[in-house]
Amino acid sequence: IAGARRARPGALASAAMHCVIVTAGSRGDVQPYLALAVALRAAGHRVTLATHVPFRAWIEGHGVAFRPLAGD
């Protein structure tokens, strides 16, 4: 197709993704995944972080969608 741009081999598409990150554990276990989620959002992706309910306000406070995981 005339004028079409071709991606270089191995390049990722620039389309936004919906990323779902699932993690469990203490705040120290969840925090690196929250940092990843924030960075992915800054790059233009939709992100949902699924983890324990006590972390809901903290996660949503960073602008990341939250889904609860059952269990302790």
DSSP file with accessible surface (Angstrom, degrees, kcal/mol):
  #  RESIDUE AA STRUCTURE BP1 BP2  ACC     N-H-->O    O-->H-N    N-H-->O    O-->H-N    TCO  KAPPA ALPHA  PHI   PSI    X-CA   Y-CA   Z-CA
    1    1 A I    >         0   0  181      0, 0.0     3,-1.7     0, 0.0     2,-0.1   0.000 360.0 360.0 360.0 126.6    0.0    0.0    0.0
    2    2 A A  T 3   +     0   0  106      1,-0.3     3,-0.1     3,-0.0     0, 0.0  -0.333 360.0   9.1 -63.9 133.0    1.5    3.3   -1.1
    3    3 A G  T 3  S+     0   0   83      1,-0.3    -1,-0.3    -2,-0.1     2,-0.2   0.397  91.0 138.7  81.1  -4.0    2.4    5.5    1.8
    4    4 A A    <   -     0   0   59     -3,-1.7     2,-0.4     1,-0.1    -1,-0.3  -0.510  51.0-128.8 -75.0 140.6    1.8    2.9    4.5
    5    5 A R        -     0   0  241     -2,-0.2     2,-0.5    -3,-0.1    -1,-0.1  -0.729  18.1-148.7 -88.3 138.3    4.4    2.8    7.3
    6    6 A R        -     0   0  228     -2,-0.4     2,-0.2     3,-0.0     0, 0.0  -0.905  13.6-125.7-108.0 135.7    5.9   -0.6    8.1
    7    7 A A        -     0   0   86     -2,-0.5     3,-0.1     1,-0.1     6,-0.1  -0.484  32.0-108.9 -73.9 145.2    7.0   -1.5   11.6
    8    8 A R    >   -     0   0  192     -2,-0.2     3,-2.2     1,-0.1    -1,-0.1  -0.420  49.8 -81.4 -70.6 151.8   10.5   -2.7   11.9
    9    9 A P  T 3  S+     0   0  130      0, 0.0    -1,-0.1     0, 0.0     3,-0.1  -0.278 117.4  16.2 -55.8 134.1   10.9   -6.4   12.6
   10   10 A G  T 3  S+     0   0   86      1,-0.3     2,-0.2    -3,-0.1    -2,-0.1   0.384  91.8 136.8  84.8  -3.6   10.4   -7.2   16.3
   11   11 A A    <   -     0   0   34     -3,-2.2    -1,-0.3     1,-0.1     2,-0.2  -0.497  54.0-122.1 -77.6 144.4    8.8   -3.8   17.1
   12   12 A L        -     0   0  165     -2,-0.2    -4,-0.1    -3,-0.1    -1,-0.1  -0.587  29.9-103.9 -82.0 148.0    5.7   -3.9   19.3
   13   13 A A        -     0   0   88     -2,-0.2    -1,-0.1     1,-0.1     0, 0.0  -0.355  21.4-133.6 -66.5 150.9    2.5   -2.5   18.0
   14   14 A S        +     0   0  127     -3,-0.1    -1,-0.1     2,-0.0     2,-0.1   0.391  65.8 121.0 -90.0   4.2    1.6    0.9   19.4
   15   15 A A  S    S-     0   0   69      1,-0.1     2,-0.1    30,-0.0    -2,-0.0  -0.418  70.8-107.1 -68.2 143.1   -2.0    0.0   20.2
   16   16 A A        -     0   0   72     -2,-0.1     2,-0.3    28,-0.1    29,-0.1  -0.399  35.3-152.7 -69.3 146.7   -3.1    0.3   23.8
   17   17 A M        -     0   0  109     -2,-0.1    29,-2.4    29,-0.0     2,-0.7  -0.785  16.3-127.2-114.3 160.8   -3.6   -3.0   25.8
   18   18 A H  E     -a   46   0A  89     -2,-0.3     2,-0.4    27,-0.2    29,-0.2  -0.942  33.3-165.9-106.7 109.3   -5.7   -3.9   28.7
   19   19 A C  E     -a   47   0A  26     27,-3.1    29,-2.6    -2,-0.7     2,-0.5  -0.817  10.1-163.7 -99.7 132.9   -3.3   -5.4   31.2
   20   20 A V  E     -a   48   0A  90     -2,-0.4     2,-0.5    27,-0.2    29,-0.2  -0.979   6.6-166.3-116.5 120.3   -4.6   -7.4   34.2
   21   21 A I  E     -a   49   0A  20     27,-2.9    29,-3.3    -2,-0.5     2,-0.5  -0.929   1.4-165.0-109.0 125.9   -2.0   -7.9   37.0
   22   22 A V  E     +a   50   0A  97     -2,-0.5     2,-0.3    27,-0.2    29,-0.2  -0.952  20.0 153.9-114.4 126.5   -2.7  -10.5   39.6
   23   23 A T        -     0   0   16     27,-2.3     2,-0.3    -2,-0.5    29,-0.2  -0.983  19.5-166.7-148.4 156.5   -0.7  -10.6   42.9
   24   24 A A        +     0   0   55     -2,-0.3     2,-0.3    27,-0.1    27,-0.0  -0.952  41.3  59.7-140.0 158.3   -1.1  -11.7   46.5
   25   25 A G  S    S-     0   0   32     -2,-0.3    27,-0.2     4,-0.1    -2,-0.1  -0.866  82.0 -20.7 127.9-156.9    0.8  -11.1   49.7
   26   26 A S  S >> S-     0   0   68     -2,-0.3     4,-1.9     1,-0.1     3,-1.0  -0.214  71.5 -91.3 -82.8 176.6    1.9   -8.2   51.8
   27   27 A R  H 3> S+     0   0  129      1,-0.3     4,-2.9     2,-0.2    -1,-0.1   0.895 128.7  57.2 -56.9 -38.3    2.2   -4.6   50.8
   28   28 A G  H 34 S+     0   0   51      1,-0.2    -1,-0.3     2,-0.2    -3,-0.0   0.792 107.7  47.4 -64.3 -26.9    5.8   -5.3   50.0
   29   29 A D  H <4 S+     0   0   81     -3,-1.0     4,-0.4     2,-0.1    -1,-0.2   0.822 117.3  41.9 -79.5 -33.7    4.7   -8.0   47.5
   30   30 A V  H >X S+     0   0    0     -4,-1.9     4,-1.9     1,-0.1     3,-0.8   0.840  97.8  74.7 -83.2 -34.5    2.0   -5.8   45.9
   31   31 A Q  H 3X S+     0   0   96     -4,-2.9     4,-2.5     1,-0.3     5,-0.2   0.854  91.8  52.5 -55.1 -43.6    3.9   -2.5   45.7
   32   32 A P  H 3> S+     0   0   76      0, 0.0     4,-2.0     0, 0.0    -1,-0.3   0.889 111.0  49.1 -61.6 -33.3    6.2   -3.5   42.7
   33   33 A Y  H <> S+     0   0  104     -3,-0.8     4,-2.5    -4,-0.4    -2,-0.2   0.842 108.4  52.8 -74.7 -30.9    3.2   -4.5   40.7
   34   34 A L  H  X S+     0   0    5     -4,-1.9     4,-2.6     2,-0.2     5,-0.2   0.924 108.6  50.7 -66.6 -41.4    1.4   -1.2   41.6
   35   35 A A  H  X S+     0   0   62     -4,-2.5     4,-2.2     1,-0.2    -2,-0.2   0.915 111.1  48.7 -61.1 -41.2    4.5    0.7   40.3
   36   36 A L  H  X S+     0   0   84     -4,-2.0     4,-2.6     2,-0.2    -2,-0.2   0.929 110.5  51.1 -62.9 -43.9    4.3   -1.4   37.1
   37   37 A A  H  X S+     0   0    0     -4,-2.5     4,-2.4     1,-0.2    -2,-0.2   0.914 109.5  49.7 -61.5 -42.4    0.6   -0.6   36.8
   38   38 A V  H  X S+     0   0   55     -4,-2.6     4,-2.3     1,-0.2    -1,-0.2   0.916 111.8  48.7 -63.1 -42.5    1.2    3.1   37.2
   39   39 A A  H  X S+     0   0   59     -4,-2.2     4,-1.4     2,-0.2    -2,-0.2   0.908 110.3  50.8 -65.3 -40.6    4.0    3.0   34.5
   40   40 A L  H  <>S+     0   0   37     -4,-2.6     5,-2.3     2,-0.2    -2,-0.2   0.908 110.0  50.4 -63.9 -40.1    1.8    1.1   32.1
   41   41 A R  H ><5S+     0   0  118     -4,-2.4     3,-1.9     1,-0.2    -2,-0.2   0.919 107.3  53.8 -62.3 -42.3   -1.0    3.6   32.6
   42   42 A A  H 3<5S+     0   0   90     -4,-2.3    -1,-0.2     1,-0.3    -2,-0.2   0.806 104.6  56.1 -63.0 -27.1    1.5    6.4   31.9
   43   43 A A  T 3<5S-     0   0   71     -4,-1.4    -1,-0.3    -3,-0.2    -2,-0.2   0.403 128.6 -98.1 -84.7   0.5    2.3    4.7   28.6
   44   44 A G  T < 5S+     0   0   49     -3,-1.9     2,-0.2     1,-0.3    -3,-0.2   0.573  80.0 129.8  99.7  10.3   -1.3    4.8   27.6
   45   45 A H      < -     0   0   38     -5,-2.3     2,-0.4   -29,-0.1    -1,-0.3  -0.636  59.0-118.9 -96.9 155.7   -2.5    1.3   28.6
   46   46 A R  E     -a   18   0A 161    -29,-2.4   -27,-3.1    -2,-0.2     2,-0.4  -0.786  37.2-169.3 -87.0 135.9   -5.6    0.3   30.6
   47   47 A V  E     -a   19   0A   7     -2,-0.4    18,-1.4   -29,-0.2     2,-0.4  -0.989  17.6-172.7-134.4 136.3   -4.5   -1.6   33.8
   48   48 A T  E     -ab  20  65A  13    -29,-2.6   -27,-2.9    -2,-0.4     2,-0.6  -0.994  11.0-157.0-123.2 131.9   -6.4   -3.6   36.4
   49   49 A L  E     -ab  21  66A   0     16,-2.9    18,-1.8    -2,-0.4     2,-0.6  -0.948   6.0-161.8-111.0 119.8   -4.6   -4.8   39.5
   50   50 A A  E     +ab  22  67A   9    -29,-3.3   -27,-2.3    -2,-0.6     2,-0.2  -0.912  36.7 114.4-104.2 121.2   -6.3   -7.8   41.2
   51   51 A T  E     - b   0  68A   0     16,-1.6    18,-1.9    -2,-0.6   -27,-0.1  -0.862  64.7 -32.2-162.1-164.8   -5.2   -8.4   44.8
   52   52 A H    >   -     0   0   23     -2,-0.2     3,-1.9    16,-0.2     4,-0.2  -0.343  53.5-119.3 -72.6 145.2   -6.5   -8.4   48.4
   53   53 A V  G >  S+     0   0   81     16,-0.5     3,-2.4     1,-0.3     4,-0.3   0.798 105.6  69.5 -54.8 -36.7   -9.3   -5.9   49.4
   54   54 A P  G 3  S+     0   0  115      0, 0.0     4,-0.3     0, 0.0    -1,-0.3   0.745  98.7  53.1 -59.2 -17.0   -7.2   -4.1   52.1
   55   55 A F  G <> S+     0   0   33     -3,-1.9     4,-2.5     1,-0.2     5,-0.2   0.444  80.1 100.4 -94.0   0.0   -5.1   -2.6   49.3
   56   56 A R  H <> S+     0   0   99     -3,-2.4     4,-3.0     1,-0.2     5,-0.3   0.920  82.4  43.9 -53.9 -55.4   -8.1   -1.2   47.3
   57   57 A A  H  > S+     0   0   80     -4,-0.3     4,-2.1     1,-0.2    -1,-0.2   0.897 114.2  51.2 -61.6 -39.2   -7.9    2.4   48.4
   58   58 A W  H  > S+     0   0   45     -4,-0.3     4,-0.5     2,-0.2    -1,-0.2   0.933 114.6  42.4 -63.5 -45.6   -4.2    2.5   48.0
   59   59 A I  H ><>S+     0   0    0     -4,-2.5     5,-1.5     1,-0.2     3,-1.5   0.950 116.1  46.6 -68.4 -49.7   -4.4    1.1   44.5
   60   60 A E  H ><5S+     0   0   94     -4,-3.0     3,-2.0     1,-0.3    -1,-0.2   0.824 103.1  65.6 -64.5 -28.4   -7.3    3.2   43.4
   61   61 A G  H 3<5S+     0   0   67     -4,-2.1    -1,-0.3    -5,-0.3    -2,-0.2   0.718  99.5  52.6 -64.1 -20.4   -5.6    6.3   44.9
   62   62 A H  T <<5S-     0   0   93     -3,-1.5    -1,-0.3    -4,-0.5    -2,-0.2   0.263 124.4-105.6 -95.6   7.5   -2.9    5.8   42.2
   63   63 A G  T < 5S+     0   0   38     -3,-2.0     2,-0.4     1,-0.3    -3,-0.2   0.680  77.3 134.2  81.2  16.4   -5.6    5.8   39.5
   64   64 A V      < -     0   0    2     -5,-1.5    -1,-0.3   -18,-0.1    -2,-0.2  -0.848  59.5-114.6-103.8 135.1   -5.4    2.1   38.8
   65   65 A A  E     -b   48   0A  41    -18,-1.4   -16,-2.9    -2,-0.4     2,-0.4  -0.379  33.9-149.0 -65.5 145.3   -8.5   -0.1   38.5
   66   66 A F  E     -b   49   0A   1    -18,-0.2   -16,-0.2    -2,-0.1    -1,-0.0  -0.926  19.3-178.8-121.8 142.1   -8.9   -2.7   41.3
   67   67 A R  E     -b   50   0A 150    -18,-1.8   -16,-1.6    -2,-0.4     2,-0.1  -0.997  30.5-118.7-134.3 137.0  -10.5   -6.1   41.4
   68   68 A P  E     -b   51   0A  72      0, 0.0     2,-0.4     0, 0.0   -16,-0.2  -0.453  15.5-151.7 -79.4 145.9  -10.6   -8.2   44.6
   69   69 A L        -     0   0   52    -18,-1.9   -16,-0.5    -2,-0.1     2,-0.1  -0.918  22.8-122.0-106.3 141.4   -9.0  -11.5   45.2
   70   70 A A        +     0   0  104     -2,-0.4     2,-0.1   -18,-0.1   -18,-0.0  -0.399  69.4  44.8 -78.2 156.2  -10.6  -13.9   47.7
   71   71 A G              0   0   57     -2,-0.1    -2,-0.1   -19,-0.0     0, 0.0  -0.353 360.0 360.0 105.1 177.3   -8.6  -15.2   50.6
   72   72 A D              0   0  198     -2,-0.1    -2,-0.1   -20,-0.1   -48,-0.0  -0.835 360.0 360.0-100.7 360.0   -6.2  -13.7   53.2
